[in-house]
Amino acid sequence: MSVADDRSTARRTVIVIGLVLATVVGLALVWATRRVLVWGLVAAFLAVALKPLVDRLERRVHRRALATLLVFLATFVLLAALGTVIVLPLVDELGRLADRVPELVHDAQAGRGPVGRLLDRLHLLRYAEPGQLRRYGSRLSEPTVGLVRGVAQAVAALVTVVVLAYLMVLEAPRIVATTLRLVGDGPAERLRRIGRDSSRIVTGYLSGNLVISLICGGLTFVVLLLLGVPFAAVIALVVAVFDLIPLVGATLGAIVAAGAGFAKSPTAGAVVLVFFVVYQQVENHLLQPVIMARAVRLNPLTVLVSVLLAAELAGLVGALLAIPAAGVVQVLLREFVPAGRLALGTPADGTGTGTGTIDGVGTIDDDTGPAGGPDPVPRDRPPAGG
């Protein structure tokens, strides 16, 4: 082997080692900053969702800072109103429960009342003795500290996400203009299409998810009302909020509703459980794929597979962002893969640059023929024989 070959092999080895080390360092950096990255991703998602409202309001007030502030304030007021409607009845019920705790404990220790009879039937009365209860109370201090720490972290995350989203929306025109100037006219038009289509996908996802949650909350309210469960409207609203979470949202809502049902009677609780078992299957395999396919313009199978894979890989955040991420991937494939425009078509809102059509779905570039391939008569030379 010649010296030149040895040098070439050594150079390739060094390059491979460098790429591996760079990859390891990059992955370690991503893992170390994963919490901040998730906050930024959620903030970007929120910013894309609120940006159309800000743009529309800016055309009326002619000041972007004022439009951004008004939209975020309106969103905060709406969320605060929903939280008030949900929290106030729960606080009232918790206060009533706290007033009855001494009586319930005394009855449980004596084997009276529903709790005492249940403990007696299960042979668990010895765990309700005063000494045991004091021991349990002393053990609650450590979980309480962890709960307070978790609440503080959640508040910090919420504030960070809101501030990041606010700044993203406020500075969006400047960031977009600077980026488009840097890339030039040709790529700029493509980036405009990608941004426009991605924004449409996120807003479509939010509207579709809201429709599904309203369906879940409405059906839950009807079931609870027919069963005579107290606070049916508040519980249905809680279920609708939980149902905004794909796949597992209905399960979380079922826990709340079933608990309220069992507090009314065992029969009511069983009926609520059966309802949610049936409804969750219908939502996961019918409502969500079909409605999301129409709102985000994705194939129902793609919607379902994307949510399942993302939930397995990234948990709750992955489930929340799976559908818009799949839509953005489709947009990128349509823009950058040569056969993407033929296979996927373009948005129906006419964001393409051409005048042709693909099955009536949208437009294609002028340099593609009706089948999505090269124009049979290129513009830079006359037809054969002409």
C-alpha positions as CSV (number, residue, x, y, z in Angstrom):
1,M,0.0,0.0,0.0
2,S,1.4,3.4,-1.0
3,V,2.0,6.3,1.3
4,A,-0.8,8.2,-0.5
5,D,-3.2,5.4,0.3
6,D,-2.1,5.4,3.9
7,R,-2.7,9.1,4.2
8,S,-6.2,8.8,2.6
9,T,-7.2,6.0,4.9
10,A,-5.9,8.0,8.0
11,R,-7.8,11.1,6.8
12,R,-11.1,9.1,6.4
13,T,-10.6,7.5,9.8
14,V,-10.1,10.9,11.4
15,I,-13.2,12.2,9.6
16,V,-15.3,9.3,10.8
17,I,-14.1,9.6,14.3
18,G,-14.8,13.3,14.3
19,L,-18.3,12.8,13.0
20,V,-19.0,10.2,15.6
21,L,-17.7,12.4,18.4
22,A,-19.7,15.4,17.0
23,T,-22.9,13.3,16.9
24,V,-22.3,12.0,20.5
25,V,-21.7,15.6,21.8
26,G,-24.8,16.9,19.9
27,L,-27.0,14.1,21.3
28,A,-25.6,14.8,24.8
29,L,-26.3,18.5,24.4
30,V,-29.9,17.8,23.2
31,W,-30.4,15.5,26.2
32,A,-29.0,18.0,28.7
33,T,-31.2,20.8,27.4
34,R,-34.3,18.6,26.6
35,R,-36.5,20.5,29.0
36,V,-35.7,23.9,27.5
37,L,-36.1,22.4,24.0
38,V,-39.5,21.0,24.8
39,W,-40.5,24.5,26.2
40,G,-39.3,26.1,23.0
41,L,-41.2,23.6,20.8
42,V,-44.4,24.1,22.7
43,A,-43.9,27.9,22.5
44,A,-43.4,27.7,18.8
45,F,-46.5,25.6,18.5
46,L,-48.5,28.2,20.4
47,A,-47.0,31.1,18.5
48,V,-47.9,29.5,15.1
49,A,-51.5,29.0,16.4
50,L,-51.9,32.6,17.6
51,K,-50.1,34.3,14.8
52,P,-53.0,34.4,12.3
53,L,-55.2,36.1,14.9
54,V,-52.5,38.7,15.6
55,D,-52.0,39.3,11.9
56,R,-55.7,39.8,11.4
57,L,-56.0,42.2,14.4
58,E,-52.8,44.1,13.3
59,R,-54.6,45.1,10.0
60,R,-57.2,46.9,12.2
61,V,-55.1,48.5,14.9
62,H,-52.0,49.0,12.7
63,R,-49.6,48.2,15.6
64,R,-48.2,44.7,16.0
65,A,-47.2,45.1,19.7
66,L,-50.8,46.2,20.6
67,A,-52.3,43.4,18.5
68,T,-50.1,40.8,20.1
69,L,-50.8,42.0,23.6
70,L,-54.6,42.0,23.0
71,V,-54.6,38.5,21.6
72,F,-52.5,37.1,24.4
73,L,-54.7,38.9,27.0
74,A,-57.8,37.5,25.4
75,T,-56.4,34.0,25.5
76,F,-55.4,34.4,29.1
77,V,-58.8,35.7,30.1
78,L,-60.5,32.8,28.3
79,L,-58.3,30.2,30.0
80,A,-58.8,32.0,33.3
81,A,-62.5,31.9,32.9
82,L,-62.4,28.2,32.1
83,G,-60.2,27.5,35.1
84,T,-62.6,29.5,37.3
85,V,-65.6,27.5,36.1
86,I,-63.8,24.3,36.8
87,V,-61.9,25.1,40.0
88,L,-64.5,27.0,42.1
89,P,-67.0,24.1,42.3
90,L,-64.1,21.7,43.1
91,V,-62.8,23.9,45.9
92,D,-66.3,24.2,47.3
93,E,-66.6,20.4,47.3
94,L,-63.2,20.0,48.8
95,G,-64.2,22.4,51.6
96,R,-67.3,20.4,52.4
97,L,-65.2,17.2,52.3
98,A,-62.7,18.7,54.7
99,D,-65.4,19.6,57.1
100,R,-66.7,16.0,57.1
101,V,-63.3,14.3,57.4
102,P,-63.4,14.0,61.3
103,E,-66.9,12.4,61.1
104,L,-65.9,10.1,58.2
105,V,-62.7,9.0,60.1
106,H,-64.7,8.3,63.3
107,D,-67.3,6.3,61.4
108,A,-64.6,4.4,59.5
109,Q,-62.8,3.4,62.8
110,A,-66.1,2.2,64.2
111,G,-67.1,0.3,61.1
112,R,-70.0,2.6,60.3
113,G,-70.9,4.5,57.1
114,P,-70.0,3.5,53.6
115,V,-66.2,3.7,54.2
116,G,-66.4,1.8,57.5
117,R,-68.6,-1.0,56.0
118,L,-66.2,-1.3,53.0
119,L,-63.2,-1.5,55.3
120,D,-65.0,-4.1,57.5
121,R,-65.9,-6.2,54.4
122,L,-62.3,-6.1,53.2
123,H,-60.9,-6.8,56.6
124,L,-59.0,-3.5,56.6
125,L,-60.3,-1.9,59.8
126,R,-57.0,-2.3,61.6
127,Y,-55.5,0.2,59.1
128,A,-58.0,2.9,60.2
129,E,-56.8,2.8,63.8
130,P,-55.6,6.2,65.3
131,G,-52.0,5.1,65.5
132,Q,-52.0,3.9,61.9
133,L,-53.6,7.2,60.7
134,R,-50.9,9.3,62.5
135,R,-48.2,7.2,60.9
136,Y,-49.8,7.7,57.5
137,G,-50.0,11.5,58.1
138,S,-46.3,11.7,59.0
139,R,-45.4,10.0,55.7
140,L,-47.3,12.6,53.7
141,S,-44.7,15.3,54.2
142,E,-42.2,13.9,51.6
143,P,-44.8,13.6,48.8
144,T,-46.1,17.1,49.7
145,V,-42.6,18.6,49.2
146,G,-42.3,16.8,45.9
147,L,-45.8,18.1,44.9
148,V,-44.8,21.7,45.7
149,R,-41.6,21.3,43.7
150,G,-43.6,19.9,40.8
151,V,-46.1,22.8,40.9
152,A,-43.3,25.3,41.0
153,Q,-41.6,23.8,38.0
154,A,-44.9,23.7,36.1
155,V,-45.5,27.4,36.8
156,A,-42.0,28.2,35.7
157,A,-42.5,26.2,32.5
158,L,-45.9,27.9,31.8
159,V,-44.4,31.4,32.3
160,T,-41.4,30.6,30.1
161,V,-43.6,29.1,27.3
162,V,-45.9,32.1,27.3
163,V,-43.1,34.6,27.2
164,L,-41.3,32.7,24.4
165,A,-44.5,32.5,22.4
166,Y,-45.2,36.2,22.9
167,L,-41.8,37.2,21.7
168,M,-42.0,34.8,18.7
169,V,-45.3,36.3,17.6
170,L,-44.2,39.8,18.2
171,E,-40.9,39.4,16.2
172,A,-42.3,37.1,13.6
173,P,-42.4,39.6,10.7
174,R,-38.9,40.8,11.3
175,I,-37.5,37.2,11.7
176,V,-39.3,36.1,8.5
177,A,-38.1,39.2,6.5
178,T,-34.5,38.7,7.6
179,T,-34.5,35.0,6.8
180,L,-36.0,35.6,3.3
181,R,-33.5,38.3,2.5
182,L,-30.6,35.9,3.4
183,V,-31.8,33.0,1.3
184,G,-32.6,35.0,-1.9
185,D,-35.7,35.3,-4.1
186,G,-35.8,31.7,-5.4
187,P,-35.7,29.9,-2.0
188,A,-37.7,32.7,-0.4
189,E,-40.8,31.8,-2.3
190,R,-40.5,28.1,-1.3
191,L,-40.0,29.1,2.4
192,R,-43.1,31.3,2.2
193,R,-45.1,28.3,0.9
194,I,-43.7,26.0,3.6
195,G,-44.5,28.5,6.4
196,R,-48.0,29.2,5.0
197,D,-48.8,25.5,4.7
198,S,-47.3,24.7,8.1
199,S,-49.4,27.4,9.8
200,R,-52.5,26.1,8.1
201,I,-51.8,22.6,9.4
202,V,-51.3,23.8,13.0
203,T,-54.5,25.9,13.0
204,G,-56.4,23.0,11.4
205,Y,-55.1,20.6,14.0
206,L,-56.2,22.9,16.8
207,S,-59.7,23.4,15.3
208,G,-60.1,19.6,14.7
209,N,-58.9,18.8,18.2
210,L,-61.4,21.4,19.6
211,V,-64.2,19.8,17.7
212,I,-63.4,16.3,19.1
213,S,-63.2,17.7,22.6
214,L,-66.5,19.4,22.3
215,I,-68.1,16.1,21.1
216,C,-66.6,14.3,24.1
217,G,-67.7,16.9,26.6
218,G,-71.2,17.1,25.1
219,L,-71.7,13.4,25.2
220,T,-70.3,13.2,28.8
221,F,-72.7,15.9,29.9
222,V,-75.7,14.0,28.5
223,V,-74.7,10.7,30.2
224,L,-74.0,12.4,33.6
225,L,-77.2,14.4,33.4
226,L,-79.3,11.3,32.6
227,L,-77.6,9.5,35.6
228,G,-78.3,12.4,37.9
229,V,-74.6,12.9,38.8
230,P,-74.0,16.3,40.5
231,F,-72.0,19.0,38.8
232,A,-72.5,17.3,35.4
233,A,-71.6,20.4,33.4
234,V,-68.4,21.1,35.4
235,I,-67.3,17.5,35.1
236,A,-68.1,17.5,31.4
237,L,-66.0,20.6,30.9
238,V,-63.1,19.0,32.8
239,V,-63.4,15.9,30.5
240,A,-63.4,18.1,27.4
241,V,-60.2,19.9,28.5
242,F,-58.5,16.5,29.2
243,D,-59.7,15.2,25.8
244,L,-57.5,17.9,24.1
245,I,-54.7,15.4,24.8
246,P,-54.7,12.8,22.0
247,L,-55.1,9.1,22.9
248,V,-54.9,9.3,26.7
249,G,-57.1,12.4,27.2
250,A,-60.3,10.4,27.2
251,T,-58.9,8.0,29.7
252,L,-58.0,10.9,32.1
253,G,-61.4,12.3,31.7
254,A,-62.9,8.9,32.3
255,I,-61.2,8.7,35.7
256,V,-62.7,12.0,36.8
257,A,-66.2,11.2,35.4
258,A,-66.2,7.6,36.7
259,G,-65.2,8.8,40.2
260,A,-68.1,11.2,40.2
261,G,-70.4,8.5,39.0
262,F,-69.3,6.0,41.7
263,A,-69.8,8.8,44.3
264,K,-73.4,8.9,43.1
265,S,-73.9,5.1,43.0
266,P,-72.1,2.0,41.9
267,T,-74.5,1.6,39.0
268,A,-73.9,5.2,37.8
269,G,-70.1,4.6,38.0
270,A,-70.3,1.4,36.0
271,V,-72.4,3.0,33.3
272,V,-70.0,5.9,33.0
273,L,-67.1,3.4,32.7
274,V,-68.8,1.5,29.9
275,F,-69.6,4.7,28.1
276,F,-66.0,5.8,28.2
277,V,-64.6,2.4,27.1
278,V,-66.9,2.5,24.0
279,Y,-66.3,6.2,23.3
280,Q,-62.5,6.0,23.6
281,Q,-62.4,3.3,20.9
282,V,-64.7,5.4,18.7
283,E,-62.6,8.5,19.2
284,N,-59.2,6.9,18.7
285,H,-60.2,4.9,15.6
286,L,-62.9,6.9,14.0
287,L,-63.4,10.5,15.1
288,Q,-59.8,11.5,15.5
289,P,-58.5,10.0,12.2
290,V,-61.4,11.2,10.2
291,I,-61.7,14.7,11.6
292,M,-58.0,15.3,11.7
293,A,-57.7,14.0,8.2
294,R,-60.1,16.7,7.1
295,A,-58.7,19.5,9.3
296,V,-55.0,18.8,8.6
297,R,-55.5,17.1,5.2
298,L,-53.7,14.0,6.1
299,N,-54.6,10.4,5.4
300,P,-56.5,8.9,8.4
301,L,-54.0,6.0,8.6
302,T,-51.2,8.5,8.6
303,V,-52.9,10.4,11.5
304,L,-53.3,7.3,13.6
305,V,-49.9,5.8,13.0
306,S,-48.2,9.2,13.6
307,V,-49.9,9.6,17.0
308,L,-49.2,6.0,18.1
309,L,-45.5,6.2,17.1
310,A,-44.9,9.7,18.6
311,A,-46.7,8.8,21.9
312,E,-44.4,5.7,22.2
313,L,-41.3,7.7,21.4
314,A,-41.9,11.0,23.2
315,G,-44.8,10.4,25.5
316,L,-47.4,13.2,26.1
317,V,-45.6,15.9,24.2
318,G,-45.1,13.5,21.3
319,A,-48.8,12.7,21.2
320,L,-49.7,16.4,21.2
321,L,-47.4,17.3,18.4
322,A,-47.5,14.2,16.3
323,I,-50.3,15.3,13.9
324,P,-49.0,18.7,13.1
325,A,-45.4,17.3,12.8
326,A,-46.7,14.7,10.3
327,G,-48.4,17.5,8.3
328,V,-45.2,19.5,8.3
329,V,-43.3,16.5,7.1
330,Q,-45.8,16.1,4.2
331,V,-45.3,19.8,3.3
332,L,-41.5,19.3,3.2
333,L,-41.8,16.2,1.1
334,R,-44.0,18.0,-1.3
335,E,-41.5,20.9,-1.6
336,F,-38.2,19.0,-1.7
337,V,-38.8,15.5,-3.0
338,P,-39.1,15.5,-6.8
339,A,-42.0,13.2,-6.8
340,G,-43.6,14.8,-3.8
341,R,-45.7,17.3,-5.7
342,L,-47.1,14.5,-7.9
343,A,-47.9,12.1,-5.0
344,L,-49.1,14.6,-2.4
345,G,-50.6,17.4,-4.4
346,T,-50.6,21.0,-3.2
347,P,-52.9,22.8,-0.7
348,A,-56.4,23.6,-1.9
349,D,-56.0,27.3,-0.9
350,G,-53.9,27.9,-4.0
351,T,-50.6,28.6,-2.4
352,G,-48.7,27.0,-5.3
353,T,-47.2,29.1,-8.0
354,G,-48.6,27.5,-11.0
355,T,-52.0,27.1,-12.7
356,G,-52.3,23.4,-13.3
357,T,-54.3,21.0,-11.1
358,I,-53.9,17.5,-9.6
359,D,-57.3,15.8,-9.3
360,G,-58.8,19.2,-8.4
361,V,-56.9,19.3,-5.1
362,G,-54.6,22.2,-5.8
363,T,-52.0,23.8,-8.0
364,I,-48.7,22.7,-9.3
365,D,-45.8,24.5,-10.7
366,D,-45.8,25.8,-14.3
367,D,-42.8,23.7,-15.1
368,T,-44.7,20.4,-14.5
369,G,-47.2,18.8,-16.8
370,P,-50.6,17.5,-16.0
371,A,-49.1,14.3,-14.7
372,G,-46.6,16.0,-12.5
373,G,-43.6,15.1,-14.6
374,P,-41.5,17.3,-16.9
375,D,-43.3,19.4,-19.4
376,P,-43.4,17.5,-22.7
377,V,-42.6,20.8,-24.5
378,P,-39.9,22.7,-22.6
379,R,-40.0,26.5,-23.0
380,D,-36.3,26.8,-23.8
381,R,-36.6,25.0,-27.2
382,P,-39.3,24.7,-29.9
383,P,-41.3,21.5,-30.4
384,A,-39.6,18.7,-32.4
385,G,-40.0,19.4,-36.0
386,G,-41.1,23.0,-35.5
